[in-house]
Amino acid sequence: MFATVVIAFLFTRMGLLKENVATLAVMMSTIIFLFGGIIGTFHHLYFSGTPTAVLALGASFSALEVVPLVLIGFEAYKNLTLTRAKPWVSVYKWPIYFFVAVAFWNLVGAGLFGFFINPPIALYYMQGLNTTPVHGHTALFGVYGMLGFGLMLFSLKGLMVEKRWKTGVLSWSFWAINIGLAAMVLISVLPRGLLQTVASVEVGFWYARSAEFMSTPLMDTLRWLRVIGDTIFAVGVVGLAWFVVGLKTGWSIEKGESDVSKLYTQTTTGDTANESA
């Protein structure tokens, strides 16, 4: 809910969303998250002997959280399209890209992977296996990590709006972080979770979590494959840190005409041309 409100507020202030549209979206999201969040927490009570009806109710309402996330993702896509239509918004291109990544990982991490493990039958076999951190990593970092990076860059740009950024490292960092997170999950954590699920169904939950099963050659190989995604992700984070430090030292700032001055010149030139015509 916090991510939804912050992004809606910033996009409204930047002129990318109408206030009535943003307000309606936030109110709808609040209602859905409120009911889905309170009743939806019951799906966490499986191991406490919760009755089947309560478990099913909690799982169903928790799965409803994907509905506003789809709407948010659709709005984010439209906002990204609008950024290409407004030249001045290009100044905030990369903060906006991180905000769009928030919407994407909200949909995939909290929505798709959350729904993947929340229904009652899935909870019975999957909860507590590596399928759970698949949801946890993509939902937690994908939402709040990307939101934190986006807010940081948005604030830094506001503090030095007269400076032009060298965004080569920033661009590379953005894609490395997202690709690394995806690779970490898709080639390591998710396959291990699915293999554990098969073992849980065929033998038992106890076996899927046992040292005997987790130490098999295939599981060890999949565990080490996570190094690929983790490395790409870590390099992306280091690149982002390098870029931020460069804003202070100067290697991330271009010399010459500022973004604001350049855009103002383009705007006034276009207005003058239109008036002459």
C-alpha positions as CSV (number, residue, x, y, z in Angstrom):
1,M,0.0,0.0,0.0
2,F,2.9,2.3,0.8
3,A,4.5,1.7,-2.5
4,T,1.2,2.3,-4.3
5,V,0.6,5.6,-2.6
6,V,4.2,6.9,-3.0
7,I,4.3,6.1,-6.8
8,A,0.8,7.5,-7.4
9,F,1.8,10.7,-5.5
10,L,5.1,11.2,-7.4
11,F,3.5,10.5,-10.8
12,T,0.8,13.0,-10.0
13,R,3.3,15.7,-9.0
14,M,5.2,15.1,-12.1
15,G,2.1,15.5,-14.3
16,L,2.0,11.9,-15.5
17,L,-1.3,11.1,-13.7
18,K,-4.5,13.1,-13.2
19,E,-5.3,13.6,-9.5
20,N,-8.8,12.0,-9.8
21,V,-7.4,8.9,-11.5
22,A,-4.6,8.6,-8.9
23,T,-7.0,9.1,-6.0
24,L,-9.5,6.5,-7.4
25,A,-6.6,4.0,-7.9
26,V,-5.3,4.5,-4.4
27,M,-8.8,4.2,-2.8
28,M,-9.5,1.0,-4.7
29,S,-6.1,-0.5,-3.8
30,T,-6.7,0.5,-0.2
31,I,-10.0,-1.3,0.0
32,I,-8.7,-4.5,-1.7
33,F,-5.5,-4.6,0.3
34,L,-7.4,-3.9,3.5
35,F,-9.8,-6.8,3.1
36,G,-7.3,-9.0,1.4
37,G,-4.6,-8.2,4.0
38,I,-6.6,-8.8,7.1
39,I,-8.4,-12.0,6.1
40,G,-5.5,-13.0,3.8
41,T,-3.2,-13.4,6.8
42,F,-5.1,-16.6,7.8
43,H,-3.1,-18.5,5.1
44,H,-0.1,-18.2,7.4
45,L,-1.8,-20.2,10.1
46,Y,-1.6,-23.6,8.4
47,F,1.0,-25.1,10.8
48,S,-1.0,-24.0,13.9
49,G,-3.9,-26.4,13.1
50,T,-6.2,-23.8,11.6
51,P,-9.5,-25.3,10.4
52,T,-9.7,-26.0,6.6
53,A,-12.4,-23.4,6.0
54,V,-10.4,-20.6,7.6
55,L,-7.3,-21.7,5.7
56,A,-9.2,-21.7,2.4
57,L,-10.7,-18.3,3.2
58,G,-7.3,-16.8,4.0
59,A,-5.7,-18.3,0.9
60,S,-8.5,-17.0,-1.4
61,F,-8.4,-13.4,-0.1
62,S,-4.6,-13.4,-0.2
63,A,-4.7,-14.4,-3.8
64,L,-7.0,-11.4,-4.5
65,E,-4.0,-9.1,-3.9
66,V,-2.9,-9.8,-7.5
67,V,-5.9,-7.8,-8.8
68,P,-4.7,-4.3,-7.8
69,L,-1.2,-5.2,-8.8
70,V,-2.3,-5.9,-12.3
71,L,-4.0,-2.5,-12.4
72,I,-0.9,-0.9,-11.0
73,G,1.2,-2.6,-13.7
74,F,-1.1,-1.4,-16.4
75,E,-1.0,2.2,-15.1
76,A,2.8,1.9,-14.9
77,Y,2.9,0.9,-18.6
78,K,0.8,3.9,-19.6
79,N,3.0,6.2,-17.4
80,L,6.1,4.9,-19.2
81,T,4.4,5.7,-22.5
82,L,3.6,9.2,-21.3
83,T,7.3,9.7,-20.3
84,R,8.2,9.4,-23.9
85,A,5.6,12.1,-24.9
86,K,6.9,14.7,-22.3
87,P,10.5,15.8,-23.0
88,W,11.0,17.3,-19.6
89,V,10.2,14.0,-17.9
90,S,13.3,12.4,-19.6
91,V,15.3,14.2,-16.8
92,Y,13.7,11.7,-14.4
93,K,13.9,8.7,-16.7
94,W,15.8,6.3,-14.4
95,P,13.9,7.0,-11.2
96,I,10.7,6.3,-13.2
97,Y,12.2,3.1,-14.6
98,F,12.8,1.9,-11.0
99,F,9.2,2.8,-10.1
100,V,8.0,0.8,-13.1
101,A,10.2,-2.1,-11.9
102,V,8.3,-1.9,-8.6
103,A,5.1,-2.5,-10.4
104,F,6.6,-5.4,-12.4
105,W,7.9,-7.2,-9.3
106,N,4.7,-6.4,-7.5
107,L,2.9,-8.3,-10.2
108,V,5.4,-11.2,-10.5
109,G,6.7,-11.5,-7.0
110,A,3.7,-10.7,-4.8
111,G,1.1,-11.6,-7.4
112,L,2.2,-14.6,-9.5
113,F,4.7,-16.3,-7.0
114,G,2.4,-15.3,-4.1
115,F,-0.6,-17.0,-5.7
116,F,1.7,-19.9,-6.5
117,I,2.2,-20.9,-2.9
118,N,-1.0,-19.6,-1.2
119,P,-3.9,-21.8,-2.2
120,P,-4.7,-24.5,0.4
121,I,-3.5,-27.5,-1.6
122,A,-0.2,-25.6,-2.4
123,L,0.2,-24.6,1.2
124,Y,-0.1,-28.2,2.3
125,Y,2.9,-29.3,0.1
126,M,4.9,-26.1,-0.6
127,Q,4.9,-23.8,2.5
128,G,8.3,-23.8,4.1
129,L,10.2,-25.1,1.0
130,N,12.3,-23.1,-1.4
131,T,9.1,-22.0,-3.1
132,T,8.6,-19.7,-0.2
133,P,11.8,-17.6,-0.7
134,V,11.0,-17.4,-4.4
135,H,8.0,-15.3,-3.3
136,G,9.9,-13.6,-0.5
137,H,12.9,-12.4,-2.5
138,T,10.9,-11.2,-5.5
139,A,8.2,-9.5,-3.5
140,L,10.4,-7.9,-0.8
141,F,13.4,-6.7,-2.7
142,G,11.5,-6.4,-6.0
143,V,9.1,-4.0,-4.4
144,Y,10.8,-2.2,-1.5
145,G,14.4,-2.5,-2.9
146,M,13.4,-1.0,-6.2
147,L,11.2,1.5,-4.5
148,G,14.1,2.6,-2.3
149,F,16.5,3.0,-5.3
150,G,13.8,4.9,-7.2
151,L,13.1,7.3,-4.3
152,M,16.9,7.8,-3.7
153,L,17.5,8.7,-7.4
154,F,14.4,10.9,-7.5
155,S,15.6,12.8,-4.4
156,L,19.2,13.1,-5.7
157,K,17.9,14.5,-9.0
158,G,15.8,17.0,-7.2
159,L,18.8,18.2,-5.2
160,M,20.9,18.7,-8.3
161,V,18.3,19.3,-11.0
162,E,20.7,21.8,-12.7
163,K,23.3,19.0,-13.4
164,R,23.3,16.6,-16.3
165,W,24.0,13.0,-15.3
166,K,26.1,10.4,-17.1
167,T,23.7,7.6,-17.0
168,G,25.7,4.9,-18.7
169,V,26.6,3.2,-15.4
170,L,23.1,3.8,-14.0
171,S,21.5,2.2,-17.1
172,W,23.8,-0.9,-16.8
173,S,23.2,-1.1,-13.1
174,F,19.4,-1.0,-13.4
175,W,19.4,-3.9,-15.8
176,A,22.0,-5.9,-13.9
177,I,20.0,-5.7,-10.7
178,N,16.8,-6.8,-12.3
179,I,18.3,-9.5,-14.5
180,G,20.4,-10.8,-11.5
181,L,17.3,-11.0,-9.3
182,A,15.4,-12.9,-12.0
183,A,18.3,-15.2,-12.7
184,M,18.8,-15.9,-9.0
185,V,15.2,-17.1,-8.8
186,L,14.6,-18.8,-12.1
187,I,17.8,-20.9,-12.4
188,S,18.3,-21.8,-8.7
189,V,15.7,-21.1,-6.0
190,L,12.6,-21.9,-8.1
191,P,13.9,-25.3,-9.5
192,R,15.0,-26.4,-6.0
193,G,11.6,-25.5,-4.7
194,L,9.8,-27.4,-7.4
195,L,12.0,-30.5,-6.8
196,Q,11.2,-30.2,-3.1
197,T,7.5,-30.0,-3.9
198,V,7.7,-33.2,-6.0
199,A,9.5,-35.0,-3.1
200,S,6.9,-33.6,-0.7
201,V,4.0,-35.0,-2.7
202,E,5.7,-38.4,-3.4
203,V,7.4,-39.1,-0.1
204,G,6.5,-36.4,2.5
205,F,7.2,-32.9,3.7
206,W,9.8,-34.2,6.1
207,Y,11.8,-35.7,3.3
208,A,11.7,-32.6,1.1
209,R,13.4,-30.7,3.9
210,S,15.8,-33.4,5.0
211,A,19.6,-33.2,4.7
212,E,19.5,-36.4,2.7
213,F,17.4,-34.8,-0.1
214,M,18.9,-31.3,0.1
215,S,22.4,-32.8,-0.3
216,T,21.8,-34.8,-3.5
217,P,24.1,-33.9,-6.5
218,L,21.3,-32.2,-8.4
219,M,20.3,-30.0,-5.5
220,D,23.9,-29.1,-4.8
221,T,24.4,-28.1,-8.5
222,L,21.2,-25.9,-8.4
223,R,22.4,-24.3,-5.2
224,W,25.7,-23.3,-6.7
225,L,24.0,-22.0,-9.9
226,R,22.6,-19.2,-7.7
227,V,26.1,-17.7,-7.8
228,I,25.4,-16.6,-11.4
229,G,22.4,-14.5,-10.5
230,D,23.8,-13.3,-7.2
231,T,27.0,-12.1,-8.9
232,I,25.1,-10.2,-11.6
233,F,22.9,-8.6,-8.9
234,A,25.9,-7.7,-6.7
235,V,27.7,-6.1,-9.6
236,G,24.6,-4.0,-10.4
237,V,24.4,-2.8,-6.8
238,V,28.1,-1.9,-6.8
239,G,27.6,0.0,-10.1
240,L,24.7,1.9,-8.5
241,A,26.9,2.8,-5.5
242,W,29.7,3.9,-7.9
243,F,27.2,6.2,-9.7
244,V,25.9,7.8,-6.5
245,V,29.5,8.4,-5.2
246,G,30.2,9.9,-8.6
247,L,27.5,12.5,-8.1
248,K,29.5,13.8,-5.2
249,T,33.0,13.5,-6.7
250,G,31.9,14.6,-10.2
251,W,32.6,11.6,-12.4
252,S,28.8,10.9,-12.8
253,I,28.1,14.5,-14.0
254,E,28.5,15.9,-17.5
255,K,29.9,19.3,-18.2
256,G,28.0,21.8,-20.2
257,E,24.4,22.9,-20.5
258,S,22.2,21.6,-17.7
259,D,19.2,19.3,-18.3
260,V,16.8,22.1,-17.2
261,S,18.4,24.8,-19.4
262,K,18.5,22.5,-22.4
263,L,14.9,21.5,-22.1
264,Y,13.9,25.1,-21.5
265,T,15.7,26.2,-24.7
266,Q,14.0,23.4,-26.7
267,T,10.6,24.4,-25.3
268,T,11.0,28.1,-26.0
269,T,12.5,27.5,-29.4
270,G,9.5,25.3,-30.3
271,D,7.0,27.9,-29.0
272,T,8.8,30.7,-31.0
273,A,8.6,28.6,-34.1
274,N,4.9,27.9,-33.5
275,E,4.2,31.6,-33.0
276,S,6.0,32.5,-36.2
277,A,4.1,29.9,-38.1
